[in-house]
Amino acid sequence: MAREILTVGVGQSKDPKEAVRTAMQKTKNPTLTVVFASSNLDPNEVYNSIKEEVGNSHIIGGTTAGEFSSAVDKPMADSVAVMTIESPYLKAGIGVGNNLAENPFECGKEAVDKAYTSLKNNPTVSALISVTFMNKHSLDILKMNPFLNVVIPDGMTGQEENFLRGIISEVGSRVPIVGGSTGDDLKFEKTYQFADGVYSNTGVVATLSSALKVGVGYGHPYFPTKKGAAITKSEGRTVYELDNRPAVDVMKELLEVDELTPELFAQKPMGVKSPDIFGEYTIKSVMCANDDGSITFYAEASEGNYLVVMDTNKDYAIESFKNALKNAIINAGAPKKIGAIIVFNCILRHLLKERLDINDIDIIKDIVGDVPVIGFNTYGEQGNTLGCSIGHYNQTSTILVIGNEAISQ
């Protein structure tokens, strides 16, 4: 009997043991276990329950603002979603960077250095890459992603951009990045990260060495309107002036309101064109208006950027997610068989989906059929735009596709 190149199990339950045992019905010795857990559960109990069942498997994940999977027919609150991934063609190295809030750049460097250092050589991967180089056309070789970095930073630190800069300073920008910031069910108190242990105030990097076809995608459900303003004074995530006037005053005019509220900000995000050749809009959501007339965002907003008021509707939101998934599949080398999909979905996009009655799992099934899926609602998303700009985003989905095909196919 031919050896399976990839087997994947998925489980979801309010009981972590039940969730992982369901997933383990499909796998025996998983290479990697992904765990997304409600913050209303004890993270140490969740981790220990998973660890008892998966043995030597690496474990990554964290607490969420909502978790989801293809293992259940309808949304389940206060649960644990587990995906077990087993393949001789896949290896993972796990790194944890400490003190994300205090020293995010060094945290990123530390995490990615540890991840690559811990990544064990896999002769199967090396052999298949060699065969592929001998037999594939140059264009096909360029589409390979033999390495990929999954990032899971603490979503309460507000330091995702500097964390990413630390990673890129070590490994460059050619290696795809995908991930999401951990949450705590909108309590905004404390979040936890899983990385072969339980942590907080850290940034996690899981480096995948893969002879499977893997790829990443990015997308959000918004299109630009004709309203906008230039950022003329800012620092980090706080904008002090738009069009050389107090940011709060200009924002009220743009949104045609007398009062700026969190509900309004969630429904009317701002967009900035990506600097890459495709010029896609990336989303920057306002966190709050401040007493000094400034506005603080959930992502960096640099001087010189032009903020555009964004809008959406149900049809556009559905189509945008379809395109994000399709782009991830193309990025993976267009495998005919999809083995697993992991979705990092902004909590604000989740709230939008609820208002518009959209179900991402149903959309995925329409495109690729009955494929194992796991994901969580994040406090921020990290990934590559179509033009390969790496960033931290809001109201976005970043997607990891793992093909059930070797890169030599």
C-alpha positions as CSV (number, residue, x, y, z in Angstrom):
1,M,0.0,0.0,0.0
2,A,1.3,3.4,-0.9
3,R,2.3,5.6,2.0
4,E,0.0,8.6,2.6
5,I,1.9,11.8,2.0
6,L,-0.6,13.8,4.2
7,T,-3.3,13.0,6.7
8,V,-5.2,15.6,8.7
9,G,-7.6,15.4,11.6
10,V,-9.9,18.1,12.9
11,G,-11.9,18.2,16.1
12,Q,-13.8,20.9,18.0
13,S,-15.5,20.6,21.4
14,K,-16.0,22.4,24.7
15,D,-13.9,19.6,26.1
16,P,-10.3,19.8,24.8
17,K,-9.8,16.0,25.3
18,E,-12.8,15.3,23.1
19,A,-11.6,17.8,20.5
20,V,-8.1,16.3,20.2
21,R,-9.3,12.7,20.3
22,T,-11.6,13.4,17.4
23,A,-8.7,14.9,15.4
24,M,-6.5,11.9,16.3
25,Q,-8.9,9.5,14.8
26,K,-7.4,10.5,11.5
27,T,-3.7,10.7,12.5
28,K,-1.4,8.5,14.6
29,N,1.8,10.5,15.0
30,P,1.1,14.1,14.0
31,T,4.0,16.3,12.8
32,L,2.2,19.4,13.9
33,T,-0.8,20.1,16.1
34,V,-2.7,23.4,15.8
35,V,-4.8,24.5,18.7
36,F,-7.2,27.5,18.9
37,A,-8.9,27.8,22.3
38,S,-11.4,30.1,23.9
39,S,-9.9,32.4,26.5
40,N,-12.7,31.4,28.8
41,L,-10.9,28.0,29.3
42,D,-7.8,27.5,31.4
43,P,-4.9,27.7,28.8
44,N,-2.7,25.4,30.8
45,E,-5.4,22.7,31.1
46,V,-6.1,23.0,27.4
47,Y,-2.5,22.6,26.5
48,N,-1.9,19.7,28.9
49,S,-4.9,17.9,27.6
50,I,-3.7,18.2,24.0
51,K,-0.1,17.3,24.8
52,E,-1.2,14.0,26.5
53,E,-2.8,12.8,23.3
54,V,-0.4,14.0,20.5
55,G,2.9,12.8,22.0
56,N,6.0,14.3,20.4
57,S,4.0,16.5,18.0
58,H,4.9,20.2,18.0
59,I,1.9,22.3,19.2
60,I,1.2,25.9,18.1
61,G,-1.8,28.2,18.5
62,G,-3.3,30.3,21.2
63,T,-6.4,31.9,22.8
64,T,-8.9,33.5,20.5
65,A,-11.8,35.8,20.0
66,G,-13.7,32.8,18.6
67,E,-12.6,29.6,17.1
68,F,-14.0,27.6,14.2
69,S,-13.5,24.5,12.2
70,S,-15.0,22.1,9.6
71,A,-15.6,19.6,12.5
72,V,-18.8,21.2,13.6
73,D,-21.9,22.2,11.7
74,K,-22.5,25.5,13.5
75,P,-20.5,28.0,15.5
76,M,-19.5,26.8,19.0
77,A,-18.5,29.2,21.7
78,D,-16.1,28.5,24.6
79,S,-14.5,25.7,22.7
80,V,-11.2,24.2,21.5
81,A,-10.5,23.6,17.9
82,V,-7.7,21.2,17.1
83,M,-6.0,20.2,13.8
84,T,-3.5,17.4,13.7
85,I,-1.2,17.3,10.6
86,E,0.9,14.2,9.8
87,S,3.3,14.0,6.9
88,P,6.8,12.6,6.2
89,Y,7.1,15.6,3.8
90,L,6.6,18.2,6.5
91,K,8.9,19.3,9.3
92,A,8.3,22.2,11.8
93,G,10.7,24.2,13.9
94,I,9.2,26.2,16.8
95,G,10.6,29.5,18.2
96,V,9.3,31.7,21.0
97,G,10.4,35.3,21.4
98,N,10.0,36.9,24.8
99,N,9.0,40.4,26.0
100,L,7.0,41.3,22.8
101,A,5.5,44.4,24.4
102,E,8.8,45.7,25.7
103,N,11.2,44.7,22.9
104,P,9.3,43.6,19.8
105,F,12.1,43.8,17.3
106,E,14.4,41.6,19.3
107,C,11.4,39.3,20.1
108,G,10.9,38.7,16.4
109,K,14.6,38.0,15.9
110,E,14.7,35.6,18.8
111,A,11.6,33.7,17.7
112,V,12.7,33.2,14.1
113,D,16.2,32.3,15.1
114,K,15.0,29.6,17.5
115,A,12.5,28.3,14.9
116,Y,15.1,27.7,12.3
117,T,17.6,26.4,14.8
118,S,15.2,23.8,16.0
119,L,14.1,22.8,12.5
120,K,15.5,19.3,11.9
121,N,16.8,18.3,8.5
122,N,14.4,16.1,6.6
123,P,16.1,13.9,4.0
124,T,12.7,13.3,2.3
125,V,12.2,17.0,1.8
126,S,15.8,17.5,0.6
127,A,15.5,14.6,-1.9
128,L,12.2,15.8,-3.3
129,I,13.5,19.3,-3.8
130,S,16.5,18.0,-5.6
131,V,14.3,15.9,-7.9
132,T,12.0,18.8,-8.5
133,F,14.9,21.0,-9.5
134,M,16.0,18.4,-12.0
135,N,12.6,17.8,-13.6
136,K,10.6,21.0,-13.3
137,H,10.6,24.1,-15.5
138,S,12.3,27.1,-14.0
139,L,8.9,28.9,-13.7
140,D,7.5,26.0,-11.6
141,I,10.6,26.0,-9.4
142,L,10.1,29.7,-8.7
143,K,6.6,29.0,-7.4
144,M,7.8,26.5,-4.7
145,N,7.6,27.5,-1.1
146,P,10.0,25.1,0.6
147,F,10.0,27.3,3.8
148,L,7.1,29.2,5.3
149,N,6.7,31.1,8.6
150,V,3.5,30.9,10.6
151,V,3.4,33.7,13.2
152,I,1.3,34.0,16.3
153,P,2.0,37.2,18.3
154,D,0.3,38.3,21.5
155,G,-2.6,40.5,20.4
156,M,-2.6,42.7,23.4
157,T,0.9,44.2,22.8
158,G,0.2,46.4,19.8
159,Q,3.7,45.6,18.5
160,E,3.0,43.3,15.6
161,E,4.8,45.5,13.0
162,N,8.1,45.7,14.9
163,F,7.8,41.9,15.6
164,L,7.6,41.3,11.8
165,R,10.5,43.7,11.2
166,G,12.6,41.6,13.6
167,I,11.7,38.4,11.7
168,I,12.4,39.9,8.3
169,S,15.8,41.3,9.5
170,E,16.9,37.7,10.1
171,V,15.4,35.8,7.2
172,G,14.5,38.4,4.6
173,S,11.2,39.0,2.9
174,R,11.2,36.2,0.4
175,V,9.9,33.5,2.8
176,P,6.0,33.7,3.0
177,I,4.5,34.8,6.3
178,V,1.0,34.0,7.5
179,G,-0.6,34.3,10.9
180,G,-2.8,36.1,13.4
181,S,-2.7,37.8,16.8
182,T,-4.1,35.9,19.8
183,G,-7.3,37.2,21.5
184,D,-9.3,36.9,24.7
185,D,-12.9,37.0,23.6
186,L,-13.0,40.8,23.5
187,K,-12.1,41.1,27.2
188,F,-8.9,42.9,26.3
189,E,-7.1,41.7,29.4
190,K,-4.6,39.0,28.6
191,T,-4.0,36.5,25.8
192,Y,-1.9,33.3,25.6
193,Q,0.2,31.7,22.9
194,F,0.9,27.9,22.5
195,A,4.3,26.9,21.3
196,D,5.2,23.5,22.8
197,G,4.2,25.2,26.0
198,V,2.0,28.1,27.2
199,Y,3.2,31.7,27.1
200,S,2.0,35.3,27.2
201,N,3.6,38.5,26.0
202,T,5.5,36.5,23.4
203,G,5.7,36.1,19.6
204,V,5.7,32.6,18.2
205,V,7.2,31.5,14.9
206,A,6.6,28.1,13.4
207,T,8.8,27.5,10.5
208,L,7.6,24.8,8.1
209,S,10.0,23.0,5.9
210,S,7.7,21.4,3.3
211,A,7.9,19.2,0.3
212,L,4.2,19.5,0.1
213,K,2.7,22.3,-2.0
214,V,1.9,25.1,0.5
215,G,0.8,28.7,-0.1
216,V,-0.7,31.8,1.5
217,G,-3.4,34.3,0.7
218,Y,-4.7,37.6,1.9
219,G,-8.0,39.4,1.5
220,H,-10.5,41.7,3.1
221,P,-14.2,42.5,2.3
222,Y,-13.9,46.2,1.5
223,F,-13.8,48.5,-1.5
224,P,-12.7,52.2,-1.6
225,T,-15.1,55.1,-1.7
226,K,-14.2,58.6,-3.0
227,K,-13.7,60.0,0.5
228,G,-10.3,60.3,2.1
229,A,-7.6,62.4,3.7
230,A,-3.8,62.5,3.9
231,I,-2.0,61.7,7.2
232,T,0.1,64.8,7.8
233,K,1.2,64.1,11.4
234,S,1.5,60.7,13.1
235,E,3.6,58.5,15.3
236,G,3.2,54.7,15.3
237,R,-0.5,53.9,15.4
238,T,-1.6,57.4,16.5
239,V,-2.6,60.0,13.9
240,Y,-2.6,63.6,15.1
241,E,-3.4,65.4,11.9
242,L,-5.3,64.7,8.7
243,D,-4.9,67.3,5.9
244,N,-3.0,69.5,8.5
245,R,-6.0,69.6,10.8
246,P,-6.9,67.7,14.0
247,A,-7.6,64.1,13.0
248,V,-10.8,63.8,15.0
249,D,-12.4,66.8,13.2
250,V,-11.5,65.5,9.8
251,M,-12.7,62.0,10.6
252,K,-16.1,63.3,11.7
253,E,-16.4,65.0,8.3
254,L,-15.3,62.0,6.4
255,L,-17.8,59.8,8.2
256,E,-20.5,62.5,8.3
257,V,-21.2,62.2,12.0
258,D,-21.1,64.3,15.1
259,E,-19.8,61.6,17.4
260,L,-17.1,58.9,16.7
261,T,-18.0,55.5,18.3
262,P,-16.3,52.1,18.3
263,E,-19.3,50.7,16.4
264,L,-18.9,53.3,13.7
265,F,-15.2,52.6,13.4
266,A,-15.8,48.9,13.1
267,Q,-18.3,49.4,10.2
268,K,-16.3,52.2,8.4
269,P,-12.6,51.2,8.3
270,M,-9.9,53.1,6.5
271,G,-7.9,51.8,3.6
272,V,-4.3,52.5,2.4
273,K,-2.9,51.4,-0.9
274,S,-0.2,48.8,-0.6
275,P,3.2,50.1,-1.9
276,D,3.7,47.0,-4.1
277,I,3.0,46.9,-7.8
278,F,-0.6,45.7,-7.4
279,G,-1.6,48.6,-5.2
280,E,-4.1,46.6,-3.2
281,Y,-5.8,48.4,-0.3
282,T,-4.8,47.2,3.1
283,I,-7.2,47.9,6.0
284,K,-6.5,50.1,9.1
285,S,-9.3,50.1,11.7
286,V,-9.6,52.9,14.2
287,M,-9.4,51.8,17.8
288,C,-10.4,55.1,19.5
289,A,-10.6,58.8,19.3
290,N,-8.5,60.6,21.9
291,D,-9.2,63.7,24.0
292,D,-6.3,65.6,22.4
293,G,-8.0,65.4,18.9
294,S,-5.9,62.4,17.7
295,I,-7.0,59.0,16.6
296,T,-5.4,55.7,17.4
297,F,-5.5,52.8,15.0
298,Y,-5.1,49.0,15.4
299,A,-2.2,49.2,12.9
300,E,0.6,51.6,12.1
301,A,-0.5,54.7,10.1
302,S,2.4,56.5,8.6
303,E,2.7,60.1,7.6
304,G,2.2,60.6,3.9
305,N,-0.3,57.7,3.6
306,Y,-3.7,58.6,2.1
307,L,-6.6,57.1,4.2
308,V,-9.6,56.2,2.2
309,V,-13.0,55.4,3.7
310,M,-13.9,51.9,2.8
311,D,-17.3,50.2,2.3
312,T,-18.7,46.8,1.6
313,N,-21.8,44.7,0.8
314,K,-22.6,41.0,1.0
315,D,-21.7,40.0,-2.6
316,Y,-18.4,41.8,-2.5
317,A,-17.5,40.3,0.9
318,I,-18.2,36.8,-0.3
319,E,-16.3,37.3,-3.6
320,S,-13.3,38.8,-1.8
321,F,-12.9,35.8,0.5
322,K,-13.2,33.5,-2.5
323,N,-10.4,35.4,-4.2
324,A,-8.2,35.2,-1.1
325,L,-8.6,31.5,-1.0
326,K,-8.0,31.1,-4.7
327,N,-4.8,33.2,-4.5
328,A,-3.6,31.0,-1.6
329,I,-4.1,27.9,-3.8
330,I,-2.3,29.5,-6.7
331,N,0.5,30.5,-4.4
332,A,0.8,26.9,-3.3
333,G,1.4,25.9,-6.9
334,A,-2.3,25.1,-7.7
335,P,-2.5,21.6,-6.2
336,K,-5.4,19.6,-7.5
337,K,-5.9,18.1,-4.0
338,I,-6.1,20.3,-0.9
339,G,-5.1,18.7,2.3
340,A,-5.8,21.4,4.9
341,I,-6.7,25.1,5.3
342,I,-5.9,27.4,8.2
343,V,-7.7,30.7,8.4
344,F,-6.6,33.7,10.5
345,N,-9.7,35.9,10.6
346,C,-10.1,39.4,12.2
347,I,-12.7,39.6,15.0
348,L,-14.1,42.7,13.3
349,R,-14.5,40.9,10.0
350,H,-16.3,38.1,12.0
351,L,-18.7,40.6,13.3
352,L,-19.3,41.9,9.8
353,K,-19.9,38.3,8.6
354,E,-22.6,38.0,11.3
355,R,-24.3,41.1,10.2
356,L,-24.2,40.0,6.5
357,D,-25.0,36.3,7.3
358,I,-21.8,34.9,5.7
359,N,-20.2,31.6,6.6
360,D,-16.6,31.1,5.5
361,I,-16.7,27.4,5.9
362,D,-19.5,27.2,3.4
363,I,-17.6,29.3,0.9
364,I,-14.5,27.1,1.3
365,K,-16.7,24.0,0.6
366,D,-18.1,25.6,-2.5
367,I,-14.6,26.1,-3.9
368,V,-12.6,23.0,-2.7
369,G,-15.1,20.6,-1.3
370,D,-15.0,18.8,2.0
371,V,-11.5,19.8,3.2
372,P,-10.2,20.0,6.9
373,V,-10.4,23.6,8.0
374,I,-9.5,25.3,11.3
375,G,-9.3,29.0,12.2
376,F,-9.7,31.6,14.8
377,N,-10.9,35.2,15.2
378,T,-7.8,37.3,15.8
379,Y,-6.8,40.7,17.2
380,G,-4.8,41.4,13.9
381,E,-3.6,39.4,10.9
382,Q,-0.2,39.1,9.3
383,G,0.6,38.1,5.8
384,N,1.7,38.9,2.3
385,T,-0.3,41.0,-0.2
386,L,-0.6,39.8,-3.8
387,G,2.5,41.8,-4.5
388,C,4.4,40.2,-1.6
389,S,4.4,43.2,0.8
390,I,4.5,41.8,4.3
391,G,2.4,43.5,7.0
392,H,0.0,43.6,9.9
393,Y,-3.6,44.2,9.0
394,N,-7.1,44.7,10.3
395,Q,-10.5,43.4,9.2
396,T,-8.7,40.9,7.0
397,S,-8.3,37.1,6.5
398,T,-4.9,35.6,5.9
399,I,-5.0,32.0,4.7
400,L,-2.6,29.0,4.7
401,V,-3.3,26.2,2.2
402,I,-1.5,22.9,2.5
403,G,-1.8,20.8,-0.6
404,N,-2.1,17.0,-0.5
405,E,0.5,16.8,-3.3
406,A,4.3,16.8,-3.3
407,I,6.1,19.7,-4.9
408,S,7.5,17.2,-7.5
409,Q,4.0,16.5,-8.8
